[in-house]
Amino acid sequence: MHNNTRKQFNIGQVDFINCLPINLPIEFGKVSINANIINAVPSELNKKILRGEIDIAPVSSYAYLTNKDKLTPIANLCIASNGPADSVLLFSQFPIEELDGAKIALSPASATSNKLLEIILKEFLNVNVICEIEKLSAMPLQLVNYPARLLIGDHALLEFSKMPRNIFIYDLGSLWKKHTGFPMVFGIWVVRKDILEKYPAEMEIISDQLRKAKEIGLTTMFDKVIKKAQGKVLISKEFYSTYFQHLSYDFTDEYKKGLEVFDARLTLNNQIVS
């Protein structure tokens, strides 16, 4: 029996458009979650949950795969795509096949997307580049110091919204699907194992509420989700309707297999030390 009682938990939340279907119903009180909500980019949530500052969070797939001893999936929720992800984009002055030897700016916001790009370039395209994590700037996208730059989330959508222009744009979800045949899981909702062991009943309740939030966000509140998205980055309603259709939030067996393939590719590249 577990007699532990704890009034509130800390839940991390990514303040990106792609998380709105889960975040917005919670924000509007459509589901009741007994927790403090802490907003941060994925890379920060990764650090916070590993430091024990938060209990549940959507973390990058890479963070989960490298910390399976501490983290376990919760609520069967993920952020994934079975083809285009639309907001994990490489912006380049040149065709991707011509970037051999170039210096590329990676995103400081997500380890998964950075590792994915390295695999796509090195393994699939045989393109060797120098990768550097570069701070995001409020300035318009500049491809001066770097001929190519990886952007994710709202930053990617903002740059994409400035089309048309003379630039090559590559969707990493599409490239992964093309070369592996599998979906790509970018992030997963996880719980710290020590918290799950201590508070299994409470975690089940929170899991149910997170799943309920997702269902509401993609159905009865979907118009509000799109309106909120347009308030962040103004793109057409039709674009966002397709955008959310391209994303999958259900961590099904198919997506678990896609994550296993990504894990295997990382290991092959010696990017995870077994």
N, C-alpha and C positions, 0 to 999 in steps of 0.2 A: 504493500500500500504506500501511496505517496501522500504525505500529509503537508507537503510544502505549500504554502500560500504566498502569493506575490501579487500585489495589486496591479501593477502595470509593467508591460514589456516595452522594449525599444525596437521599433521597426524602421528599417532604412527604406527610403523611397527615392527612386531616380526621377528627377524633375525633367524628364524628356517627353516629347510628344508620344513616342512609342509606348510609354507606360500609362498614358492617360486613361485607357479603358479600365485599368485597375485603380489608379489614383483618384480619378474624379468621383466615382461613387462613394469612396471613403471621405473625400473632402466635403461632399454634399450631405454626408450623414445617412446615405442610403443603406449602408451597412455599419454595424456598431462593432468597432474593434477596440478592445481595452489595451491601448498602447500609446506611447509617445511616438510621433512620426518625425523622423529625421531625414531631411533632404540632402542629397549629395550626388556627385557624378559617380559612375560605377567604380572607378579606380579608388575613390575615397571610401565608398561603402566596403570595398574589399578590405581595406586597411582597418576600418572601424570594427567590422565583425570579427576579424582575427585578433584584434586587441581586446575584444570583449566589451566594447562600448555599445554595441547593438546586438540584438538577439536573432532577428530575422531580417533578411534583405535580399533583393535581387542583386546577385554578384555576377561578375564576368565568368564565363565558362572556364576560362583559364584559371581563375582564382579557385573555383570549385575543384577542378581536376588536380590542382597542386596542393589541395588541403582537404582531401577526402577523409582524413583522420579526424578533422575538427568539424566539418560541415556535412550536412545531409539535405537532399532536396525536400521541399515542403510544398504541399498544396498542388503538386503536379503542375506547377506554373513555370513557364519559360518565356523567353523572347527569341523567336526563331523565324527562319524563312525557308521555304522549299523552292527556292529560285530567288528572284530579286528581293533584296531587303529594303531598297530605296533610300536608306539613311546610313549606309556604311559604304562610303564612296571614295575612290581614288581620283583626284583631279590632277590631270597631267598636261604638260605642254606638248608631249610627244606620245605616239602610240606606245602602249605598254611594253610591246616587244622590243622597243628601241631604248629602254631605260637601263640597259646593261651598263654597269659602272657608275651610274648616277647616284646622287645623294637624295634620299627621300625623307620627307618630314612625316613622322608618325604622330598619332593622336595621344595626348596625355590623359585622355578620358577613359580608354579601354585597352587592357592588355590583350584581350581575346582578338579584337580586330587587328591589332598590330601583328600578333603571331600568325593570324590567318593570312594577312598580306604577305608576310615573309614566306609562308608555305606555298602560296599561289605563285609568287615570283620565282622562288628557287626550285621548287619541285616540279610544278606544272609547266612553267614557261622557260625554265633554265635561264632566268635573268638574275644576275647577281648585282645587288645594290648595297649601298651604305645607308643604314637606317638610323635616324636620329629622332628622339622625341622632342618635339618643338612646342613651346607654350602657345596657346591659342591667343589670337589678337582680335581686338575689336575692329581693326582695320579690314578693309576688303581683302579677299584672298590674293596674296602675292606669290607668284611662282618665279621669284627672282633668285633667292638663295638656294631654293630647291625647285627642280623641274617638275616635281610631283609631290602632292601632299594628301595624306589620308585624313578624312574627317568623318565623324560619326554623329548620330543623333541629330539634335536640332541644328548644330553647326553645319552638318552635311545638307540638311534640308534648306537652310538659309542660302547656302552657296548655290544649290541646285535651282532655287527659285529665281536666281538672277539670269537664267538662260534667256535667249540664246547668246552664245559667245564662242570664240574660237578656242575651244579647250576640249580635251578628251576626258570623258567621265566613265569610270568603270565601277560597276556594282559588284562588291565582293561576294554577296550571296549568290548572284548569278554565276560568277566564275567558279565558286566552290561546287555548285550544283552541276555545272557543265563538266568539270573534271573528275568528280567523284560519283555523281548520280544520287547523292544524299542531301538531305536538308542540313542547314547550318544552324546550330544553337549558339546564340551570342551571349545569352545570360540565363540564369536560373535562380528562382527563389529558393533560398536555403535557410536552415536554422542551425544554430550551434548545437552540436551533439550533446554537450553538457546540459544545455537548457531543455532539450527534448527529453533527456533522461529524467530530469528533475520535475518537469511539468508536462507530462504527456497529454493529459486531458485538456489543459489550457491551449496547448499547441494544436490539438485537433480542432478546437473551437475557432482559433485564429485561421487555420487552414480553410475551414468551411467558409468563413467570412471573406477571405481573399478570393476564393473561387466564386463566391456569390457576387463580389464586386466586379470580377471579370465578366460574368454573365450579364450583369446589368449594364456595364460599360459598353458592351458590344450589341446591346439590344435596345432597351427602353431609353437609355441615356446616350445612344450613339450620336444623335444630332448635336447634343451638348458637347460631346467629345470632339467632334469635328469643328464646332464653333470655337472651342478653347484652343484647338490646334491652330486654327486660322489666326487667332489672337497672338499666338507665339510666332508663327511664320506664315505669312499670307500666301497661300497657294489655294487653288480652286477646291471646292467641295468635292468635285469628281476625283481629283487627285487623291485627297485624303481617304475617300471611300475605298479606292483601289489600294492605297497604302496599307490600310488596316486589314484589308482582305489578304494582302501578301504576307502579313505577319501571322505567326501562330503563337498562341499563348499556352497551348496544351502540351505538356511534356509526355507525349505518347511514346509507344514502343518505337515507332518510326524515327522520332526525333532523338530518342535515347540511342538508337543505332547510329544516327548521324553524329552524335556527340562522341560515341566510341571510336568512330572513324577519325574524327578530329584529334582525339586523345592519342590514337595510334600514330597519326602523322607527326604530332608533337614529339612523341617518344622517338620516332625515326630520325627526327632532326636534332635529337639530343637536347631538346628544349625542356624536357622534364627529366629530372634525375630519378631513376627508379630506386 
